[in-house]
Amino acid sequence: MTNPELVFLLSAEAASILRISKRTLERMRVDGTGPRYLKAGPGKRSRVLYRQSEVLAWLERQSYGSTSEYPR
């Protein structure tokens, strides 16, 4: 079994796991509301990567038992 800390996902792969569009994930990155990410290389055009473990941890933090638990 592969260690999820060592599995890196492209934006399209992370978006697929989260079942959202790549564009929505990009917007979440700009807003700072999505999972943590890495930049592989210098500059604005460097590749964005997500650790699989970060994506899954972020998703788990979005879990609620009722609507009254949802942050305001």
C-alpha positions as CSV (number, residue, x, y, z in Angstrom):
1,M,0.0,0.0,0.0
2,T,1.3,3.4,-0.9
3,N,1.8,6.0,1.8
4,P,-0.7,8.8,1.0
5,E,1.9,11.4,2.2
6,L,3.9,10.4,-0.8
7,V,1.1,10.4,-3.4
8,F,0.9,13.7,-5.2
9,L,-2.1,14.6,-7.3
10,L,-2.5,17.1,-10.2
11,S,-5.3,19.6,-9.9
12,A,-7.6,17.6,-12.2
13,E,-7.0,14.4,-10.1
14,A,-7.7,16.3,-6.8
15,A,-10.8,17.8,-8.3
16,S,-12.0,14.4,-9.5
17,I,-11.6,12.9,-6.0
18,L,-13.6,15.9,-4.5
19,R,-16.1,15.6,-7.4
20,I,-15.8,19.3,-8.2
21,S,-14.6,21.0,-11.3
22,K,-10.9,21.9,-11.8
23,R,-12.0,25.5,-12.0
24,T,-13.8,25.4,-8.7
25,L,-10.7,23.9,-7.1
26,E,-8.6,26.7,-8.6
27,R,-11.0,29.3,-7.2
28,M,-10.8,27.6,-3.8
29,R,-7.0,27.9,-4.0
30,V,-7.2,31.6,-4.7
31,D,-9.7,32.1,-1.9
32,G,-7.8,29.9,0.5
33,T,-10.8,27.7,1.2
34,G,-9.6,24.5,-0.3
35,P,-7.0,21.8,0.6
36,R,-3.4,22.8,1.1
37,Y,-1.3,22.5,-2.0
38,L,2.4,22.6,-3.2
39,K,4.1,24.4,-6.0
40,A,6.6,22.3,-7.9
41,G,9.1,24.8,-9.0
42,P,9.6,28.6,-9.0
43,G,7.3,31.1,-10.6
44,K,3.6,31.6,-11.2
45,R,3.5,28.9,-13.9
46,S,4.9,26.1,-11.8
47,R,2.9,22.9,-11.4
48,V,0.4,22.8,-8.6
49,L,0.3,19.5,-6.7
50,Y,-1.9,18.2,-3.9
51,R,-0.8,15.6,-1.3
52,Q,-3.5,12.9,-1.4
53,S,-3.4,12.9,2.4
54,E,-4.1,16.7,2.5
55,V,-7.1,16.4,0.1
56,L,-8.6,13.6,2.3
57,A,-7.9,15.4,5.5
58,W,-9.5,18.6,4.1
59,L,-12.5,16.6,3.0
60,E,-12.9,15.0,6.4
61,R,-12.9,18.5,8.0
62,Q,-15.9,19.3,5.9
63,S,-18.0,16.6,7.6
64,Y,-21.1,17.7,9.6
65,G,-23.7,15.8,11.6
66,S,-26.5,18.4,11.1
67,T,-27.1,21.8,9.5
68,S,-26.7,23.4,12.9
69,E,-23.0,22.4,13.0
70,Y,-22.3,24.3,9.7
71,P,-20.1,27.4,10.4
72,R,-21.7,30.8,9.9
